[in-house]
Amino acid sequence: MKKKFWMSLMMAASMIVAAGCGNNSGSGSESKGSDSTTGGGSAEKSYQIAISQIVEHPSLDATREGFIAALKDAGIEENKNLKIDYNNAQGDSTNNLSIAQKIAGDSKNDLVLGIATPSALALAQQVKDKPLLFAAVTDPLGAKLVSDMDKPGGNVTGASDTNPEAIVQLADFIAKNMPNVKTVGLIINEGEPNAVVMANNAEKALATHNIKLVKAPVTNTSEVKQATDSLVGKVDAFYITLDNSVVSAVDTIIQTANSNKIPFFSSDRDTVEKGAFATVGFKYYDHGYQVGEMAADILKNGTKPGDMKVTVPDKLDLILNLKAAEAQGITVTDEMKAEVKDQANNIIK
């Protein structure tokens, strides 16, 4: 009787242990399933974007920062659901081509961005099966990135950073407020198509006021200081376009302008913030943000790049740097300041 009792007790204990092990196994499986989803639903979609930038300088860097910020605001954030493959060609054409070829060979990219004309062109030649956006491109039509600004077609669209009206307004400002300026010296790399287009527009705009444009050519950034110095004594003011080779060495132009009391005009706000006197322009951060909004539309809504209009800056304003004016021997009048629409943001003190 005692033996049967102990045998029954042992069998009952074994059944309890077995039942407990079975419950632990089931609990583990359920926990593993929850870890593989977000909030009990399907996994969040992630994206990969490749960026090619021809060189680092304030305008192009601000463009990239604005682009990334717009994506974040749209719920596409780096290190969460976005991987960015950022590439900088350091102003070298061989590097630029190699980067484009590498990006074209990566099938994981959902979208590609080219910042500046050389980078966008190299990508357009290589990337045919992914959405391709461009930013900081002066003349998309002339560069043959697109054949129609309103309906580009294909896989390419983006935003131009040039409104031809900007140089017209700047030339008007110079003629009206600085009558002693009769010659303007332009430091330019004529190997950059965007710089040539803007130089031609500047020459025409200045000519309407009988102001002559004098060019000092360079082939790379290291030649900018010598070219600038060569203009001293020959011109009444300096001017530069959105020329990547020249903008990368803008500090040397600022130094020469300040040392010789020569007014320095630029084509972008970032250069004015660094020490040029004036421009008619916009924020490159906002320019990049606009392209980032286009990217979000493509990624989240499946919008085709070929159906998206190429945009141009439409919020132009005169931008003045008062410290630069003092350094360059310029007296800023109330009449000059009155031409600035957004004085709180565009009169830099």
C-alpha positions in Angstrom: 0.0 0.0 0.0 2.8 2.4 0.9 4.7 1.4 -2.3 1.6 2.2 -4.4 1.2 5.6 -2.6 4.7 6.7 -3.4 4.5 5.5 -7.0 1.3 7.6 -7.4 2.9 10.6 -5.8 5.9 10.4 -8.2 3.7 10.1 -11.3 1.7 13.2 -10.2 4.9 15.2 -9.7 6.2 14.2 -13.1 3.0 15.4 -14.8 3.2 18.8 -13.0 6.9 19.3 -14.1 6.0 18.3 -17.7 3.1 20.8 -17.7 5.3 23.5 -16.4 8.0 22.9 -19.1 5.3 23.1 -21.7 4.0 26.5 -20.5 7.6 27.9 -20.5 8.2 26.9 -24.1 4.9 28.5 -25.2 5.7 31.7 -23.4 9.1 31.9 -25.0 7.7 31.6 -28.5 5.2 34.4 -27.9 7.8 36.7 -26.6 10.1 36.1 -29.6 7.2 37.0 -32.0 6.6 40.3 -30.3 10.2 41.3 -30.5 10.2 41.0 -34.3 7.4 43.5 -34.8 6.7 47.1 -33.9 3.8 47.6 -31.5 2.5 44.2 -32.4 2.1 45.1 -36.1 4.2 44.8 -39.1 7.9 45.9 -39.2 8.6 49.6 -40.0 9.8 50.2 -43.5 13.4 51.4 -43.7 15.2 53.3 -46.5 18.6 53.8 -48.0 19.7 57.0 -49.7 23.1 57.7 -51.4 24.4 61.2 -51.6 27.2 62.5 -53.9 28.5 66.0 -53.2 31.2 67.5 -55.4 33.0 69.4 -52.5 32.4 70.6 -49.0 31.6 74.3 -48.6 28.9 76.2 -46.6 26.3 76.4 -49.3 26.5 72.7 -50.4 26.7 71.5 -46.8 23.6 73.6 -45.9 21.8 72.0 -48.8 22.6 68.6 -47.5 21.6 69.5 -44.0 18.2 70.9 -45.2 17.6 67.8 -47.3 18.1 65.5 -44.3 16.0 67.7 -42.0 13.0 67.5 -44.4 13.2 63.7 -44.4 13.3 63.7 -40.6 10.2 65.9 -40.5 8.5 63.4 -42.8 9.3 60.5 -40.4 12.4 59.3 -42.3 15.2 59.6 -39.8 18.9 58.6 -40.0 19.8 55.8 -37.5 16.2 54.9 -37.1 14.7 54.0 -40.4 17.1 55.7 -42.8 20.7 54.8 -43.8 22.6 57.5 -45.7 25.6 56.7 -47.8 27.3 60.1 -48.0 30.2 60.6 -50.5 32.3 63.7 -51.0 34.4 64.0 -54.2 36.7 66.7 -52.8 36.4 68.6 -56.0 38.1 65.8 -58.0 36.5 64.7 -61.3 38.0 61.2 -61.0 36.6 60.7 -57.5 33.3 62.1 -58.7 33.0 59.5 -61.5 34.1 56.6 -59.1 31.5 57.6 -56.6 28.7 57.7 -59.2 29.7 54.2 -60.4 29.8 52.9 -56.8 26.4 54.3 -56.1 24.9 52.9 -59.3 26.2 49.4 -58.4 24.4 49.4 -55.0 21.0 47.8 -55.5 20.0 48.7 -51.9 19.6 52.4 -52.6 16.0 53.6 -52.7 16.9 57.1 -53.9 20.0 59.0 -55.0 20.9 62.7 -54.5 23.5 64.7 -56.4 24.6 68.0 -54.9 26.1 70.4 -57.4 26.1 70.1 -61.2 29.2 67.8 -61.6 27.9 65.3 -59.1 24.4 65.3 -60.6 25.7 64.8 -64.1 27.9 61.9 -63.1 25.0 60.2 -61.3 22.7 60.8 -64.3 25.1 59.0 -66.6 25.3 56.0 -64.3 22.0 55.7 -62.3 19.1 54.7 -64.6 16.9 52.5 -62.4 16.5 54.6 -59.2 14.9 57.9 -58.5 17.6 60.6 -58.8 17.2 64.1 -57.4 19.6 67.0 -57.8 20.2 70.2 -55.8 22.5 73.2 -56.1 22.4 72.9 -59.9 22.5 76.2 -61.8 21.1 75.3 -65.2 19.4 71.8 -65.3 18.4 72.4 -69.0 21.8 73.5 -70.2 23.5 70.7 -68.3 21.0 68.3 -70.0 19.9 66.8 -66.7 16.3 67.3 -67.8 14.7 68.4 -71.1 11.7 70.0 -69.6 11.6 71.9 -66.2 7.8 71.4 -65.8 7.7 67.7 -66.7 11.2 66.2 -66.7 10.2 62.6 -67.5 12.6 59.7 -66.8 14.0 59.2 -63.3 15.6 62.6 -62.7 14.2 65.9 -61.1 15.2 68.3 -58.4 15.7 72.0 -57.7 17.8 74.6 -59.4 19.6 77.1 -57.1 19.4 80.0 -59.6 16.8 82.5 -60.4 18.1 84.7 -63.2 16.3 87.6 -61.6 18.7 87.6 -58.6 21.7 89.0 -60.5 19.4 91.6 -62.2 18.3 92.8 -58.8 21.9 92.8 -57.5 23.2 94.8 -60.5 20.3 97.3 -59.9 21.4 97.7 -56.3 25.0 98.3 -57.2 24.2 100.9 -59.9 21.7 102.7 -57.6 23.7 102.8 -54.4 27.4 102.6 -55.5 27.8 104.8 -58.5 31.6 104.7 -58.2 31.6 101.0 -59.2 32.4 101.0 -62.9 34.2 97.7 -63.2 33.5 94.4 -61.4 36.2 91.6 -61.1 34.9 88.1 -61.4 37.1 85.2 -60.2 35.8 82.2 -62.2 36.6 78.5 -63.1 35.3 78.4 -66.6 35.5 74.6 -66.5 32.3 74.7 -64.4 29.3 75.1 -66.7 27.2 76.5 -63.9 29.7 79.3 -63.3 29.8 80.2 -67.0 26.0 80.5 -67.2 25.9 82.8 -64.2 28.8 84.8 -65.5 27.1 85.5 -68.8 23.9 86.5 -66.9 26.0 88.8 -64.7 27.8 90.4 -67.6 24.4 91.2 -69.3 22.8 92.6 -66.1 25.8 94.8 -65.3 26.1 96.0 -68.9 22.6 97.6 -68.7 24.2 100.0 -66.2 27.4 100.5 -68.2 29.4 98.4 -65.6 32.1 96.3 -67.1 32.8 92.7 -65.9 36.5 91.8 -65.8 37.3 88.0 -65.5 40.2 86.4 -63.6 40.2 82.7 -64.6 41.3 79.8 -62.4 41.4 76.1 -62.9 41.3 75.0 -59.3 40.9 76.3 -55.7 44.6 76.8 -55.2 44.7 79.5 -57.9 42.0 81.7 -56.4 44.2 83.9 -54.2 46.5 84.8 -57.1 43.6 85.5 -59.4 42.0 87.8 -56.8 45.2 89.6 -56.2 45.6 90.2 -59.9 42.4 92.2 -59.9 43.5 94.7 -57.3 43.9 98.1 -58.8 42.0 97.1 -61.9 38.4 96.8 -60.6 36.1 98.6 -58.2 34.4 95.5 -56.8 34.7 91.7 -56.6 31.9 89.3 -57.6 31.7 85.5 -57.6 29.1 83.0 -58.9 28.1 79.7 -57.5 31.4 78.4 -58.6 32.5 75.4 -56.4 36.2 75.9 -57.0 36.1 79.6 -56.1 33.6 79.4 -53.2 35.8 76.7 -51.6 38.6 79.4 -51.3 36.3 82.4 -50.5 38.3 83.3 -47.3 41.2 84.4 -49.5 38.9 86.7 -51.5 37.4 88.2 -48.3 41.0 88.9 -46.9 42.0 90.7 -50.2 38.7 92.6 -50.3 39.1 93.8 -46.7 42.8 94.6 -47.0 42.2 96.7 -50.1 38.8 98.2 -49.2 37.1 96.6 -52.2 33.4 95.8 -52.0 32.8 92.1 -52.4 29.5 90.8 -53.9 28.5 87.1 -54.1 25.7 84.9 -55.4 24.8 83.1 -52.2 23.8 84.0 -48.6 26.4 81.7 -47.0 29.3 83.7 -48.5 27.7 86.9 -47.3 27.5 85.4 -43.8 31.2 84.6 -44.0 32.3 88.1 -45.1 31.1 89.2 -48.5 29.1 92.5 -48.4 25.9 91.7 -50.3 23.9 89.4 -52.5 20.3 88.8 -53.7 19.5 85.3 -52.7 18.1 82.8 -50.3 19.1 80.2 -47.7 20.6 77.0 -49.1 19.2 75.1 -46.1 15.7 76.0 -47.4 16.8 74.9 -50.9 17.9 71.5 -49.6 14.8 71.2 -47.5 12.6 71.7 -50.6 14.5 68.8 -52.3 14.1 66.7 -49.1 10.3 67.2 -49.3 10.5 65.9 -52.9 12.4 62.8 -51.7 9.9 62.1 -49.0 7.1 62.3 -51.5 8.8 59.8 -53.8 9.7 57.3 -50.9 6.4 57.4 -49.0 3.9 58.0 -51.8 5.6 56.4 -54.8 5.5 59.7 -56.8 7.5 59.5 -60.0 10.4 61.9 -60.4 9.6 62.5 -64.0 6.2 63.9 -63.0 7.7 66.4 -60.5 8.4 69.9 -61.6 12.0 71.2 -61.3 11.8 74.2 -58.9 13.7 77.5 -58.6 14.1 79.8 -55.7 11.1 82.1 -55.5 11.8 84.0 -52.2 14.6 86.4 -53.2 15.8 89.1 -50.9 18.7 91.5 -50.6 21.1 90.3 -47.9 23.6 92.7 -46.4 26.6 92.1 -44.0 27.2 95.3 -42.0 30.5 94.1 -40.5 31.8 93.2 -44.0 30.7 96.6 -45.2 32.8 98.3 -42.5 35.8 96.1 -43.3 35.5 96.9 -47.0 35.1 100.7 -46.5 31.4 100.8 -47.5 29.0 103.2 -45.9 25.6 101.5 -45.5 22.8 104.0 -45.9 19.3 103.8 -44.6 18.3 103.8 -48.3 20.3 100.6 -48.8 18.7 98.9 -45.7 15.3 99.9 -46.9 15.7 97.6 -49.9 15.9 94.5 -47.6 12.5 92.9 -47.2 13.2 90.7 -44.2 15.5 93.0 -42.2 15.4 90.9 -39.1 17.1 88.0 -40.9 18.8 89.5 -43.9 20.7 92.4 -42.4 23.6 90.6 -40.8 25.2 92.6 -38.0 
